[in-house]
Amino acid sequence: MEGRRNGALAENGGRYPSKRRPNGILGSEDAVSYHHVGQRMQDITGDGGVLKEIIRAGYGEVVPQDASVLVKFSGYLEHMDRPFDTNCFRKNPKLMKLGKDITLRGMEAGLLTMKKGELARYLFKPSYAFGALGCPPLIPPNATVMFEIELLDFLDSEECDQFFNMSTEQQGTFPLQKVLKIAATEREFGNYLFRQNHFKEAKKRYKRASSVLNHLNAKEDEQVKVDAAKLLIFLNLSFTYLKLECPARALAYGEKALEIDEKNAKALFRCGQACLSLAEYERARDFLVKAQKAQPFNHDINNELKKLASCYGDYMMKEKEMCCRMFSSLRCPSAEEDLKGREKNPALNSQH
């Protein structure tokens, strides 16, 4: 029961629902019984345990087993307008892995029938929801619950999991297209984590993607695809290390990207940013000017050049002030030194 509470009620904090629906999609059906609603729904489990109605059709493939899903959902009790659990008010919903992070059997069964972009309504009978005991005090015993679920995206991680559980020799037998797909999936995981500002976790995913490609023995005609995949990952790693305030590592991965495409504007820009953080102003200028030539109207590049000019100006001003102080101390002896000099040479005192 504790697992169910953590999995299905964590968003709401266990508050009692009230009769008010915050922009729900049920509208005029608020007071209609679930029995009546269920009569027009499809039985997807064969035992009446999970009923489904598609509100908006999705596209592409159906969610595979062991995928990681990005969803928005709201759960309702019968005749209640406010959800007892929802993540719809979160800007960035959590990525959840099927078979691990989702504790309601009904939700997992429903997700395995969905396509990307689909919005659906489900009825979960007690055996597919909170069971005979419910989840007091919020969920009563033997409660049938309704969930509205929108599948924003999913990542098929099954092949990735299988691949990383293999030995190096076994990994070497994978076809190139599958390896490229695994690297792309790992990179997508990294992108998701990056957007959540989880930069350390994103870095790990990008490095996993890079490691997949590093062990490839691609043929000459296949190397173009491998290099294209590596380029994207190196750019991701460069940007991630900038976010982690590790400019030296950011520069290293930016230069790796330039080894693949020496005129890549984004790689030049990342290298320029890294050099600026390292106070290597001449190198920063070289990289940024080349990036600007490739993309003259890029606001980020132009703003970085302005930042460079400002930083370099401040640096030169500080250098000038330091030099002035050094030369000033050489030209003007201190008062103590002047007094010692007069004690050694009384003739100096007679001059006053």
LUMSEZA-585452 format. One line per field, with one value per residue (C-alpha): y, z, x; residue number from 1; residue in three letters. Coordinates in steps of 0.05 Angstrom, whole numbers, plus 5000, padded with zeros to 4 digits. Example, Ala and Ser with C-alpha at 12.3 -4.5 7.8 and 13.67 -1.06 7.14 Angstrom:
! residues 2
py	[4910:4979]
pz	[5156:5143]
px	[5246:5273]
i	[1:2]
aa	[ALA:SER]
//
This chain:
! residues 352
py	[5000:5047:5039:5058:5119:5143:5127:5154:5205:5240:5299:5320:5307:5266:5322:5307:5323:5377:5387:5433:5413:5457:5460:5385:5354:5318:5382:5366:5294:5314:5283:5223:5156:5118:5059:5103:5131:5062:5036:5073:5056:5000:4942:4938:4883:4834:4829:4897:4921:4978:5015:5067:5124:5163:5238:5257:5207:5201:5185:5137:5073:5047:5052:4990:4949:4978:5047:5111:5156:5230:5240:5288:5257:5271:5220:5229:5196:5187:5251:5292:5351:5361:5308:5270:5265:5306:5330:5376:5438:5419:5454:5393:5326:5270:5218:5151:5081:5028:4969:5011:5081:5070:5032:5031:4969:5006:5064:5019:4977:5040:5070:5008:5022:5095:5133:5197:5258:5217:5241:5187:5175:5111:5076:5032:4980:4969:4910:4956:5015:5017:4949:4928:4969:5034:5084:5118:5172:5195:5134:5094:5018:4984:5051:5054:5115:5154:5178:5227:5214:5252:5218:5274:5230:5164:5136:5062:5042:4967:4959:5006:4965:4901:4931:4956:4889:4855:4843:4885:4826:4819:4893:4889:4843:4895:4924:4996:5022:4992:5021:5090:5084:5066:5125:5171:5145:5157:5227:5240:5219:5268:5323:5312:5314:5377:5412:5394:5428:5360:5373:5319:5266:5292:5289:5215:5200:5238:5200:5134:5154:5173:5107:5068:5103:5101:5025:5023:4996:5030:5021:5082:5093:5087:5134:5195:5172:5157:5225:5260:5225:5240:5314:5323:5288:5328:5392:5370:5352:5419:5458:5414:5425:5500:5494:5454:5511:5466:5508:5468:5405:5445:5469:5398:5372:5434:5420:5347:5372:5417:5357:5330:5395:5452:5504:5484:5550:5519:5485:5550:5586:5536:5540:5615:5613:5565:5607:5669:5634:5614:5687:5666:5728:5722:5650:5668:5724:5677:5626:5676:5715:5651:5633:5702:5694:5629:5659:5736:5748:5699:5740:5693:5698:5773:5782:5738:5782:5843:5806:5790:5864:5884:5831:5847:5921:5908:5863:5915:5968:5925:5909:5984:6000:5945:5969:6041:6019:5979:6036:6086:6046:6044:6119:6142:6113:6100:6149:6098:6090:6166:6174:6121:6156:6223:6190:6162:6228:6289:6334:6321:6352:6416:6426:6442]
pz	[5000:5015:4944:4916:4960:4937:4864:4855:4909:4916:4871:4912:4981:5004:5008:5006:4939:4935:4885:4838:4773:4753:4677:4672:4607:4635:4635:4633:4656:4725:4760:4714:4747:4724:4706:4654:4628:4623:4577:4517:4534:4507:4551:4540:4590:4572:4643:4649:4695:4651:4605:4555:4514:4466:4470:4420:4375:4376:4322:4308:4345:4408:4473:4478:4540:4586:4554:4594:4586:4595:4614:4644:4685:4733:4776:4799:4847:4826:4831:4851:4809:4837:4823:4881:4843:4784:4754:4704:4740:4736:4683:4672:4687:4711:4662:4687:4668:4657:4705:4755:4769:4756:4812:4787:4743:4706:4687:4660:4621:4592:4572:4534:4487:4475:4420:4425:4431:4451:4504:4535:4592:4633:4687:4733:4774:4845:4825:4776:4822:4899:4915:4964:5021:4982:5008:5071:5083:5011:4971:4999:4997:4931:4893:4818:4795:4731:4701:4644:4613:4559:4530:4513:4492:4504:4497:4481:4529:4523:4471:4510:4573:4535:4500:4564:4597:4543:4540:4494:4446:4443:4433:4374:4337:4337:4268:4258:4252:4320:4353:4324:4350:4420:4419:4396:4452:4505:4477:4481:4554:4564:4529:4574:4636:4610:4601:4673:4694:4717:4685:4720:4702:4631:4625:4645:4590:4537:4558:4552:4482:4465:4492:4447:4385:4407:4401:4331:4274:4219:4146:4106:4076:4145:4180:4158:4199:4259:4255:4250:4313:4349:4330:4364:4427:4431:4424:4480:4525:4511:4530:4591:4618:4609:4652:4703:4703:4675:4617:4604:4592:4551:4507:4498:4473:4430:4397:4387:4350:4307:4288:4255:4226:4230:4206:4253:4282:4346:4361:4348:4393:4450:4445:4446:4508:4542:4526:4552:4618:4620:4608:4544:4507:4443:4431:4450:4398:4344:4357:4362:4300:4260:4289:4270:4199:4194:4226:4223:4250:4309:4370:4419:4382:4374:4448:4467:4426:4464:4529:4507:4491:4559:4596:4556:4570:4645:4642:4607:4656:4715:4682:4671:4743:4769:4725:4748:4821:4807:4772:4823:4880:4842:4831:4900:4962:5023:5082:5125:5072:5064:5140:5142:5085:5122:5185:5145:5109:5156:5097:5069:5131:5123:5055:5089]
px	[5000:5057:5083:5016:5012:5080:5066:4996:4985:5052:5034:4974:5002:4942:4890:4816:4785:4732:4676:4713:4748:4807:4797:4784:4760:4699:4657:4582:4594:4616:4556:4548:4564:4625:4580:4545:4611:4641:4586:4617:4689:4733:4755:4830:4846:4791:4765:4733:4788:4812:4764:4789:4762:4807:4796:4850:4886:4961:5011:5068:5081:5048:5089:5133:5147:5201:5196:5205:5145:5132:5059:5009:4955:4898:4861:4789:4742:4669:4627:4689:4712:4781:4835:4863:4928:4954:5020:4986:5010:5083:5123:5168:5134:5179:5203:5177:5199:5146:5152:5190:5163:5088:5054:4982:4969:4914:4958:5013:4962:4933:4999:5018:4960:4977:5013:5053:5008:4947:4898:4854:4806:4808:4767:4808:4770:4797:4841:4877:4880:4881:4852:4799:4828:4837:4887:4856:4839:4840:4818:4759:4757:4739:4742:4737:4778:4781:4847:4857:4926:4963:5024:5073:5131:5165:5235:5244:5299:5291:5346:5391:5383:5397:5458:5492:5481:5522:5596:5640:5645:5569:5560:5607:5559:5502:5485:5506:5434:5416:5478:5463:5391:5417:5464:5407:5362:5415:5425:5350:5351:5408:5369:5309:5352:5387:5320:5305:5371:5398:5465:5506:5456:5452:5527:5526:5475:5515:5578:5541:5520:5591:5619:5572:5600:5673:5676:5648:5689:5650:5665:5687:5618:5586:5633:5593:5533:5577:5611:5544:5520:5586:5582:5515:5539:5603:5564:5517:5575:5609:5547:5534:5605:5594:5532:5573:5625:5679:5704:5767:5725:5675:5732:5759:5692:5682:5748:5729:5667:5711:5754:5692:5667:5717:5666:5610:5584:5557:5623:5661:5613:5620:5696:5692:5648:5696:5757:5722:5708:5782:5802:5837:5812:5853:5830:5759:5759:5786:5732:5675:5695:5696:5627:5601:5626:5586:5524:5529:5458:5462:5444:5478:5544:5540:5523:5582:5628:5602:5613:5684:5697:5672:5712:5775:5766:5759:5819:5862:5840:5861:5927:5940:5923:5969:6026:6016:6020:6083:6119:6094:6125:6191:6192:6168:6205:6163:6164:6202:6256:6261:6271:6326:6360:6360:6388:6446:6458:6447:6464:6395:6363:6402:6369:6302]
i	[1:2:3:4:5:6:7:8:9:10:11:12:13:14:15:16:17:18:19:20:21:22:23:24:25:26:27:28:29:30:31:32:33:34:35:36:37:38:39:40:41:42:43:44:45:46:47:48:49:50:51:52:53:54:55:56:57:58:59:60:61:62:63:64:65:66:67:68:69:70:71:72:73:74:75:76:77:78:79:80:81:82:83:84:85:86:87:88:89:90:91:92:93:94:95:96:97:98:99:100:101:102:103:104:105:106:107:108:109:110:111:112:113:114:115:116:117:118:119:120:121:122:123:124:125:126:127:128:129:130:131:132:133:134:135:136:137:138:139:140:141:142:143:144:145:146:147:148:149:150:151:152:153:154:155:156:157:158:159:160:161:162:163:164:165:166:167:168:169:170:171:172:173:174:175:176:177:178:179:180:181:182:183:184:185:186:187:188:189:190:191:192:193:194:195:196:197:198:199:200:201:202:203:204:205:206:207:208:209:210:211:212:213:214:215:216:217:218:219:220:221:222:223:224:225:226:227:228:229:230:231:232:233:234:235:236:237:238:239:240:241:242:243:244:245:246:247:248:249:250:251:252:253:254:255:256:257:258:259:260:261:262:263:264:265:266:267:268:269:270:271:272:273:274:275:276:277:278:279:280:281:282:283:284:285:286:287:288:289:290:291:292:293:294:295:296:297:298:299:300:301:302:303:304:305:306:307:308:309:310:311:312:313:314:315:316:317:318:319:320:321:322:323:324:325:326:327:328:329:330:331:332:333:334:335:336:337:338:339:340:341:342:343:344:345:346:347:348:349:350:351:352]
aa	[MET:GLU:GLY:ARG:ARG:ASN:GLY:ALA:LEU:ALA:GLU:ASN:GLY:GLY:ARG:TYR:PRO:SER:LYS:ARG:ARG:PRO:ASN:GLY:ILE:LEU:GLY:SER:GLU:ASP:ALA:VAL:SER:TYR:HIS:HIS:VAL:GLY:GLN:ARG:MET:GLN:ASP:ILE:THR:GLY:ASP:GLY:GLY:VAL:LEU:LYS:GLU:ILE:ILE:ARG:ALA:GLY:TYR:GLY:GLU:VAL:VAL:PRO:GLN:ASP:ALA:SER:VAL:LEU:VAL:LYS:PHE:SER:GLY:TYR:LEU:GLU:HIS:MET:ASP:ARG:PRO:PHE:ASP:THR:ASN:CYS:PHE:ARG:LYS:ASN:PRO:LYS:LEU:MET:LYS:LEU:GLY:LYS:ASP:ILE:THR:LEU:ARG:GLY:MET:GLU:ALA:GLY:LEU:LEU:THR:MET:LYS:LYS:GLY:GLU:LEU:ALA:ARG:TYR:LEU:PHE:LYS:PRO:SER:TYR:ALA:PHE:GLY:ALA:LEU:GLY:CYS:PRO:PRO:LEU:ILE:PRO:PRO:ASN:ALA:THR:VAL:MET:PHE:GLU:ILE:GLU:LEU:LEU:ASP:PHE:LEU:ASP:SER:GLU:GLU:CYS:ASP:GLN:PHE:PHE:ASN:MET:SER:THR:GLU:GLN:GLN:GLY:THR:PHE:PRO:LEU:GLN:LYS:VAL:LEU:LYS:ILE:ALA:ALA:THR:GLU:ARG:GLU:PHE:GLY:ASN:TYR:LEU:PHE:ARG:GLN:ASN:HIS:PHE:LYS:GLU:ALA:LYS:LYS:ARG:TYR:LYS:ARG:ALA:SER:SER:VAL:LEU:ASN:HIS:LEU:ASN:ALA:LYS:GLU:ASP:GLU:GLN:VAL:LYS:VAL:ASP:ALA:ALA:LYS:LEU:LEU:ILE:PHE:LEU:ASN:LEU:SER:PHE:THR:TYR:LEU:LYS:LEU:GLU:CYS:PRO:ALA:ARG:ALA:LEU:ALA:TYR:GLY:GLU:LYS:ALA:LEU:GLU:ILE:ASP:GLU:LYS:ASN:ALA:LYS:ALA:LEU:PHE:ARG:CYS:GLY:GLN:ALA:CYS:LEU:SER:LEU:ALA:GLU:TYR:GLU:ARG:ALA:ARG:ASP:PHE:LEU:VAL:LYS:ALA:GLN:LYS:ALA:GLN:PRO:PHE:ASN:HIS:ASP:ILE:ASN:ASN:GLU:LEU:LYS:LYS:LEU:ALA:SER:CYS:TYR:GLY:ASP:TYR:MET:MET:LYS:GLU:LYS:GLU:MET:CYS:CYS:ARG:MET:PHE:SER:SER:LEU:ARG:CYS:PRO:SER:ALA:GLU:GLU:ASP:LEU:LYS:GLY:ARG:GLU:LYS:ASN:PRO:ALA:LEU:ASN:SER:GLN:HIS]
//
